[in-house]
Amino acid sequence: MLHLALQAKLQAAVCAVLPDADPAAILVRPCLDTRHGDYQSNALIALAKQRKLNPRPFAEQVRAALEVADLCEAVDIAGPGFLNFRVHPMALAEVLQAEALKEVPFVPKTNQPRTVVIDFSSPNVAKPMHVGHIRSTGIGDALQRVFRLLGHRVISDNHIGDWGTQFGKLLLGWKQILDRDALGREPIAELERLYKVINTECDANPTRLEEAKQELVKLQAGDAENIAVWQEMIRVSQRQFDSVYGRLGVKFDHTLGESFYNPQLGAIVGDLLARGVARESEGAVGVFSDGSLPPKSDPFLVNRDGEWVADPALVRKSDGGFNYMTTDLATIDYRLRTWSPDEIIYVVDDRQAPHFRKLFLTFARWQPEAAQRVKLNHIGFGKILGEDGRPFKTRSGDTVKLEDLLAEAEERALKVVTEKNPDLPEAQRKEIARIVGLGAVKYADLLPNRQSDYQFSWEKMLALQGNTAPYLQYAHTRVRGIFRKSGEQASGSRQPAELVLAAPDELALAKHLINFGLVLETVAEECRPNFLNNYLYELAGLFARFYESCPVLKAEGNERATRLLLCDLTGRVLKQGLAALGIEVTEQM
């Protein structure tokens, strides 16, 4: 890519002027305002300040040492020492011709592949997946796709909730009030009913609560009957999970639930006590503040009535049971021993941020050497709100089930498709509606800054105008339509004898295309898929302007071939970019 070629030449020029400079700190990135140029570097300002040099004369020296005449029309110095590069159209044309021959254009494979574990989705057994799961599932899936596309080794792990106190109540309900017919028809709804009934009874009657606790004790002790019932609950839940994930096109390398780690928890607590990381308190075992952080930054302290008091991370409750903290410590330990990752990413909502701060700090105190080798990264996200600005619910006030939401997306999309193309066969309209409806939901969820709450709107997400999946999918179909009309093959099979970029909209489109890989790298670095959404939206807009101002099929010779190549590359980047977000495209809409 051009920015890498420019970056290498800039690094060489800086090192010629300052032999002790660190080349890794000298980066070239796209200009935010293309009026100033195509690429920019602000690295010289920091280098000059470190050495107490005047940055502007230093930038002049570096520019004099730069050998970029083959890549740039001009290199300008702005302000106190910004370098702005304006790319030569011939250099741009060479990149386009080379990339057009590749299976995946503009995506450089990393020369430093990392091993990344991504923990996402994580539904609970015996409960329906609800609308909130779309956030963790969609963000996590997009991240695993982007990391893989860049050439990293990815292990995706769905850490399902299949253990804990709720199973005592579920077991009691299964044995006493289970409706077998209802279980056969709608297993998750029946399990949900069992839990609600028994939970209400436990709240009202201590005797019922004790009965539920005894069922849990029997399960934890390995009672054959309770284990068999628990395994059946997992099986029926997994069928629901598989149905939803199949519909969304989401796959996991592993599904290791909380129960997988249960045999290790006692030994972990013992080790935490032996190392002095945890201590007993009021019959429980917890990890307390070690005083290494200021109170305001210390997650093991909380301010009550103006006084900082202990808020430990409990790893064993006073009744001898374990909790999420214990299981999560066991999970990190297992992942490090099994996969040796460079990074573990947890895609879990922002409300769990305090838990992850305690978890990461506790692990660092428990296994300091291992903690040095891995980056533990909580990727938080906000809530989904209704159009009234409140948490998104059904009209009756219930949580929106994910399967119902996806079905409604397809139904609404089918109405739109039928209005636009009533003559298409029904099977084709339904397939287009599936692609458009599911794509619209995923895209709308990935579009905001992930840490922001966003308002769910069917009208906005299914619109054919604006920053939506249907708009981008339609842009892709327009490209495919051009090649159907032209009677020529796409995918770089026919290259112009000389690719000439002359029109402003040709140049703007070409310059945006070559930044695709850089955007993917930024998505991976910052775990923000919305950067890709916005890149693709800008690409579709640039293509629309190009298509209006630069006739493709009416052009001739090299001009026609050049414009067809730009169309081909645009279609391929739109398709690949949407695929990286977990969204399909269609040939016709």
N, C-alpha and C positions, 0 to 999 in steps of 0.2 A: 504494500500500500504506500501511497505517496507520503503520508505523514511519517511513516517509519523511515523512508529514504531521506526525507528532510531532517528528521531527528538525528539519524546517524551522521549526516554531514554537519549538522550544527554541533553535535558532540565533538566531532573531530576538530572543528574550528575553535571551539572553546578550549579544548585541551592543547591546541597549538599556542593559544595566548596564555592560558593558565594550566601548565602541565599537571598540577596537583588537583585539579577539579575532578569531582566525582561525576562521570558521565551519566550514571543512573538518575541523577537529579535534574538532568537537562531534557525536558519533555517538550514535544510539539503537539498542539491540540487544535481542533477547528476553531476559527474565529466565531464568537457569538454574534458579532455584527459583520456580515459579509461585505459591508462597505469599506471596511479596513483591510480586507484580504481574505484569503481562504484558510490559512493556518496561522497560528500565533504561538509565541513562546515568551513567558515572563521569567524564565529561569535566570536570566542575566542579572536581573535586579537583586535577587537574593544573593547570588554569587558575589556581586560587587559590594553589597552591604557587609557580608561576612569579612571581606578583606579591606573594608574602609576605602573602597574605590568610588570614584564618581561613575554612576552606572551608565550615563549617556556616552561619554568617551569610550568606556569599556565596550559598550555595544557597537560603537563605530569600529573598534579594533576587530571584534569578532566578525562583523559583516565583511570587513576587508579580507578576512581569512576564509570566508565561506566560498565553496565551489558548488554553486547550485544553478548555474546558467542553463543546464540541461533540463531542470525541473521548474524553474521559476521565471516569470517575466520581470518581477521586481521583488526586492526585499526592503521594506521600509522600517525605520525606527520611529516609534511613537512614544510620547510622554517621557518618562524617566529611563526607558530602556526596553520597552516591548519590541519584539521583532515580529513584523507582519510579512507573511509570504503570500504572493499571488501566483498561483500555479499556471504554467504554460499549457495552452490547449493541446499541444503536441504530446506533452508528457501525459496529460489526462487521457488522450486517445490511445496511447500505448498501453496504459493500465486497463482500459476497457476491453481492448482486443484480447489481452492476455487472460483477463478474468472471465471473458465470455466462453472460453474453452474449458473452464473448470466446471466440475459437477456442482459445486457450491461456490458461487462467485463472492468475492470480497470478504471471505471469512478465513483469516489466517489461523492455522492450527498452532496452538501455543508450543513454544520450545521448552517450556518449563511446566509440564503437566502436574497438577496437584491431585491428591485424593480428597474428595469432599463427601462427607456424609450429610444427607439432608433428611431431617425428621419433620414430616408434615402430615396434615389431615387429622390423624389420631382420633377417630370417633370412639364412642363408648359402646361396648357390647350391651345388647338388650334395650338400646335406645335408638330412635330413628335419627338418621343424619338430617340435620336441619340447615337452614339457609346460611347460618354462620360458618358451616364447614366449607362453603364455596371459597371463602377467603384463604384459609390455610391451604386447601387443596389446590386452588388455582395458582397462588403465588409459588408454592413449593414445586408444583409441576413445571411452571415456566422456568424456575431457576434450574431444575435438573436438566431441562432441555437445553438451556443456554450453555450451562457448564459442559455438557456433552458435546454440543456443537463446536465449542472452542477447543475440544480435545482433552478435557480433564477426565479423570476417573471418578465416576459418581456412584455412590451407594445410597439408594433411597430406602428409607425404613419407616413403615407406618406403625407407630408405637401406640397400638390400640389399648383402650381401657378395659381390660378383661379380668380385673382382680379388685378386691376391696370390699368395704363394709356393705355396699348395696346388694351384694350377692347373698348375704344372709336373709334379707327381706325377700329377694327374688326366689330363693330356694323354698322359703316358707310358703309363699304364694303359689309356687309350682305344685307343691305337695298337697295343698289344701283347697285351692279355688281355681285351678287351671281348667280352662275350657279347651279341650282337645280339638274340637272342630274349628274354633276361632284361631287356634295355633296353626292349624293347617292352612286356613285361608289367609290370615294376615298375622304372621308370627310376631313381628316387632310390635304391632299394636296390642297384641295380647300380652306380651312381656311388659309393655309400658303400663297396661291396665293392672297387672299383678303388683307391680311396684307401687303404683299410686294407692291402691287399696290397702296394702300391708303397711306402707309408710304412714298413712293416715291413722291406721289402728295403733301403730307403734307410738305415734305422737300422743295418742289419747290414753294408752294403756301400757304401763311399765311391764306387765306380764308378757304382752305380745312382743315388746322390744327384746325382752330376755330370750324368748323363744327364737327370735331372728338371730340373736347373737350366738345362740347354741348351734344353729344351723351353719353359721359362718365358722365357728370353731371346728365343727366336724369337717367342713370343706378344707380348712387349713391343715387339719390333721390327716387328710387323705382318705376320708370315708368314701367307700366305693360308690354308694348310691349318689351322694352329693357331687362327687367328681363327675359321674356320668351325666347328671342333669346339667351341671355347669358346662360340660363339653357340648351338650346339645344346644344350650343357649348360644355358645360361640358359633356353632355351625349355622344356625338359622340367621344369626347376625351377619356372619360372613357372606351369606347369600345376598343379603341386602347391600352390603358394602360392594360386593363384586358387581351387582347390577348398576349401582350408581357410578362406580369407577369405569365400568365398561361403557356406559353412556357418555361419560366425560372424556374417554380415551386416556385415562390416567393409569399408569402402571407403577408398581413398586418392586424393588429387588427383594425386599424382606418385609414381613409383617411380624415383628417380634413384640408381643404385648407385654403388659406389666407382669403377668404371671411367669413369663420366661425367666425373669430375674429373681423371683421369690426365693429360690433355694440359696441365693448368695447373700441375702440381706442380713442375716444374723452375724455372719463372719465379718461383714463390712462394718457393722456397728461395733463389734469387738475390736476391730483394727483401729477405728476412729478413737475409741476409748484408750487403747494401748498407746497410741501415738500422742495422746493428749490434745487431739483436735476437738473431741467431744467430751462432755462430762455429764454425770447424772445430776438431775435436779427435780425434786418433788416426784420421784418415782419414774420420771421420763429421762430420756437421753437427748441432749441437744448440743448444737455448735453455737458458741457464744462469741461476742466481739473479742478480738485479740488486741484492740486498742491501736491498731496500725493505721486506721483511717480517722479523719475528723468526724465528729458525731453526725454532722449533717449528711456526710457521704457514706456513713456506715449502715448497711442494711440490717445489721444485727442489733441496732438500737432504734428506739422510737421515742418521740418526745411526748410526754404526758404531763400536762399541767406545768409546763416549763422545765421539766426535769427529764434527762435522758435515761431511759430504763431499758433493760434487756428485752430483745425480741428475737430469741434464738431460732435457729433452723432445727426443728425437731427431727430426729432420725429414728427414734423409738418412743412410742407413746407409753403412758403410765400403765396401760393394760397389756403391754408387751407387743402390741401391733406396730407395724411399720407404716410409712406414708410415702407420698410422692418424692420427697427429698431423698429418702433412702433408695428408692427404686431408680431415681434419676442418676444418683451417684454410681449405682451398679451398672446402669446403661452406658455411661461414659467409659467406665472401666472396661466393659466388654468390648465396646467399639474400638477403643485404643488397642486392646490386645488382639482383636480379630482382624481389623482392617487397616491399622496404622494411619489414620487420616491426618491430613494437614489442617483440616478445618471440620468442625461439626456445626451445622446450621440448624437452628430450631425455629420453624415457622409457626409461631404461637402468638395469640393476640396480646396486645400491649398490657392488658390487665395482669398478665403473668410476669411482667418485668421484675417486680421485687423478688419473686421466687427464683428467677434465673440469675439475678445478681448474687443471691445467697448461694445458689448451687455452684456457680463458677468460682466464687471465692472459697467455698468449702472444699471443692475439689483441688484447688491450688494449694490449700493448706494440707490436705490429705496426701496428695501425690505431686509435690512441687516439680520434680524433674519431668514427669509426664506432662504436666500443665505447660511447661516451657515449649513442648514440641507440638502443641495443638492450639489452634484458635477456636475458642468456644463463642458462638455468635448467635444471639437471640434476635431474630428478625420479626419484630412486632408489627401489628396492624390494627387499624381502627374498626369501628362498628359499621354495620349496614343499617341505615335509617330508612323509614318510610318517607313518603313525600310530605308528611306532616312534621318531619324532623325528629320523630320519636323512633325508638327501636322497631325494626320492621316486623310486623305481626300480621296474622290473618285478620279479617273483619271481626271475627269472634274473640280476638285477643290471644289466640294460640300462636305458638312458634311455627313458622312456615317450614314445612318439610321439604327437603331438598328434591326428592323425587317429584313432588307436586309442582315445585317451581320449574324444574326442567321440562316437565310435560306441558306446563302452561306456555313456556317459551316457544316450544315447537308448535303448539296450537296457534299462538298469535302470529308466528312467522308464516304459518301455512295460509292464514287469511291474507297477509300482505302479498305472498307469492301468487296466490290465486287471483288477486285483484290485478296484479301486473301481467301474469301469464296464464290466463284461464284456459288456453288451448293446450297447455302441456299435459301429458298423461299424469294421472293422479299419483302413481308411484314416484315419478320424477319430481312432482311438486312436493311430495312428502319428504323426499331425500334432501331437496334444496332447503326445505323448511327446517329439517333437523340440523343441517350445517349452519344455517343462518341463525336460528333460534339459540342453539347452544353457544355458538360463537359470540352472539350479542351479549349473553349473560357473562361469559368469561371475560370478554374484552372490557365491559363496563366495570367489572370488579377489579381488573388490573390497571385501569386507566388512572385513578387518583394516586397521589402520593400515598403509599401503603399505610402510613401512620395516621392518615386523615380518615375521619368518618365520611361516608358518602351516602347520598340519597338515591334509593332504588327507584327508577322510573322506566316503565315499559316503553313509553312513547319515545324517550330519548335514546334508549339503547337499541331500539329496532329501526331508528331513523336511517334513511339512505343518504342523509346529509349530515355533516358534522363529524366529530371524532368518534366514530362508531365502527364496530366490526362490519356491519352491512355495507357501509361506505367503502371500506378497504376491499371487501370481497367483491363489490361491484367494480372497483377499479381494476381488480385482477381479471374479471370477466371481460372488461373492455379490451384489455391487452390481448386476451385469447381471441376475442372477436376480430381484432385487426389481422391476426395471422390466418384466421379462417377465411377472411375476405381476400387476403393477399395470395392465398394458395401456396405460401412458402412455409417452410419449417422454422421453428424457433430454436432455442437452446444452442445458439452459437454455431449451428451447422453450416451457416453461410455467412462468411465474413466479407466486409467491403474490401476492395483492393487497397483503398486508402481511407481510413476513417477521419473525416474532417468535421470538427466541431466549430461552428461559426456563429449560429444564432444564440442570443443570450439565454433563451429558455432551454436550448440543448446543453449549454455549458452548466447552467444551474442544476439541471437534472443529473448530469454526469458527476458533478462535484458532490452532490448529495449521495449518490449511489456508492461512491468509493469509501464513504464513512460508515458503511453498514457494520463492518467488523469492529470498528472502534466503539460504536454504540453497544454492541454485544459485550465487549470487554468491560465497558463501564457498568452495564447491567450486572455482570458477574461480580465486579469489584464492590459495588454498593448494594447489591441484592435489591435492585429497584426495577422491576419489569416495566414500569410506566415509561421509562426512558425509551424503550423500544416501541411502545404504543405511539408516543409522540413523534418518533423518527418516521414510522410508517405513515402516519397521518400527513406529515410534511411531504413525504415522498409522493403520496397520492395527489396532493395538491400541486406539486411541481410537475407531475406527469400530466395532470389536467391542463395546466397552462401550456406546457410543451405541445400537447395534442391539439390545442386550439390554435396555437400560433405557428406550428411547424407541420404542414401537411405531410403525412407519411405515405399513403398509397398513391397520391398524386405526384409525389416527387419521383425523380429518375436517377439512375446511375448510382454513384457513391453517396449522394445525398439520401436517396431512398434507403440504401443499404445501411447507412449510418443510423438513420432514424429507426429502422426496424431493429437494429441491434440495441438501441436505447430502449425500445419497447420490450424486447425480449428480456433484457437485464432487469428492467423495472418489474415485469411480471414475476420473474424468478425470485427477486428479493422480497416482493410482497408475499409470495407464497411461503418462502423460507422463514421470513420474519413472523408471519402469523402462525406458522407451524411451531416456532420457538415459544409462542404464547399458548400453544395447545389448541390452535384454531385451524379448522380446515377451510379450503376454498372449493369453489365449484366452477364448472365451465360456463354455466348459464344461470341467470337469476331472473 
